[in-house]
Amino acid sequence: MRRALTLLIAGLLVSVVAVAGTAVAADAPPEIALTIDKDQFQPSEVKVKANTPFVLVVTNKGAKAAEFESKDLRVEKVVPAGKTVNVRIRALKPGSYAFFDDFNKAATGRIVAE
Amino acid sequence: MGGTFVITLREGFEAALILGIVYTYLQKIGAQRHYRYATRGGVLGVLASIALGVVVTALSGPLLDLGPDIIGLAVIFVAVVVLTWHGYWMRQHARAMKGDVQRKIDEAQTTHRMWIIGVIAFTGVFREGAETVLFLWGLLTQATSTSGWASALGAVLGLIMAASLGWAIFRGGRHVSLQRFFGVTSIFLLLLAAGMFSTGIGRLEVMGFLPATPTAWDTSFLLDDHGFIGGFLNGLIGYRSRPSVLEAGSYVLYLAVAGFLLFRSGSSSPRSDAPKGRIPAHAV
């Protein structure tokens, strides 16, 4: 039983790493910058092309950690203070997608795909 | 202050719940001397959370983009495996638990690997741990103004509240009969694991490893899973106010498959350590 569990866990880990590896190797989609500073997103409205995957390059210029989160996109990503994190976003249908900082609800914004 | 209170309460609730159950479980089967497995798992979980929090702030580039996500995914799926296994085990023993209770308890201690308890405690704490560490750290470094102190205080109170709930489960659980505790907890662990499985699948979906699916329903106007009550239900049964079709589907699929494994007629289970002369499954 113990060996079975060890094998199962090892298998899961290997597959997760393998899947992650293929993702890194994929073509680089366009990058769009987004900054968190003084409890606000800059810009607070991000315009993107609809039906095209892209990467949000989120930089936290504040002194405390932020969590970029969007319920519309179902994305949650911690951005430590002073760090930049790439958030891959799938191709979006035309529309507006709200996001916020889960660690600081005052910071909000939206992505507009058109 | 209220905002940070809800955040840490939400993050700490699941860990408190799992630890509460794990300690009650050990107490129930008379294995107080094995508390150390749960304690070690929990402490290691806290240390690993702090370590990951520190490492994440030191990382940059692709490691920071993917590292925490991969660790998060691994923890989720390991937790699903150990919780399912433990739930299955408890279910089997809930069936057999009538009769000579002391003998069953001794048997439980010899047949159930105690290190599994440690793994459950570890994953329970570590799952949301690093995020909570980063959040708290940010608040504490900002705690120079009055509002900063209030936020930090709110966050600490949220964690204390979560820990109190875990303690309440432990206190309350002692008075429940062994068989009922096993029966109820195995079902609860099943729901908890279903919620985690669905979360893991949702992460894979968002990361692009699984096809994107539309939103299955949106009840966030009614009960937001980031709110007070919604957050509890999220920790308790994996409630989501806005899941994708894949997330909702994987929750149901997990429940169906694991539920079948747990609740099919116990007599067909070929366990070599099954107690002799046990009461048939219909007694449950």
Chai-1 contact restraints between the chains, C-beta under 6 A:
chainA,res_idxA,chainB,res_idxB,connection_type,confidence,min_distance_angstrom,max_distance_angstrom,comment,restraint_id
A,L8,B,V81,contact,1.0,0.0,6.0,A-B,restraint_1
A,I9,B,V78,contact,1.0,0.0,6.0,A-B,restraint_2
A,L12,B,F77,contact,1.0,0.0,6.0,A-B,restraint_3
A,L13,B,A74,contact,1.0,0.0,6.0,A-B,restraint_4
A,V16,B,I70,contact,1.0,0.0,6.0,A-B,restraint_5
A,V16,B,L73,contact,1.0,0.0,6.0,A-B,restraint_6
A,V16,B,A74,contact,1.0,0.0,6.0,A-B,restraint_7
A,V19,B,F209,contact,1.0,0.0,6.0,A-B,restraint_8
A,A20,B,L66,contact,1.0,0.0,6.0,A-B,restraint_9
A,A20,B,I70,contact,1.0,0.0,6.0,A-B,restraint_10
A,K64,B,G138,contact,1.0,0.0,6.0,A-B,restraint_11
A,K64,B,Q142,contact,1.0,0.0,6.0,A-B,restraint_12
A,A65,B,L134,contact,1.0,0.0,6.0,A-B,restraint_13
A,A65,B,G138,contact,1.0,0.0,6.0,A-B,restraint_14
A,K71,B,R242,contact,1.0,0.0,6.0,A-B,restraint_15
A,R74,B,V206,contact,1.0,0.0,6.0,A-B,restraint_16
A,V75,B,V206,contact,1.0,0.0,6.0,A-B,restraint_17
A,V78,B,E131,contact,1.0,0.0,6.0,A-B,restraint_18
A,V78,B,L134,contact,1.0,0.0,6.0,A-B,restraint_19
A,P80,B,V56,contact,1.0,0.0,6.0,A-B,restraint_20
A,P80,B,T57,contact,1.0,0.0,6.0,A-B,restraint_21
A,V85,B,L64,contact,1.0,0.0,6.0,A-B,restraint_22
A,V85,B,D65,contact,1.0,0.0,6.0,A-B,restraint_23
A,N86,B,D65,contact,1.0,0.0,6.0,A-B,restraint_24
A,R90,B,G208,contact,1.0,0.0,6.0,A-B,restraint_25
A,R90,B,A212,contact,1.0,0.0,6.0,A-B,restraint_26
A,F103,B,F135,contact,1.0,0.0,6.0,A-B,restraint_27
A,K105,B,G3,contact,1.0,0.0,6.0,A-B,restraint_28
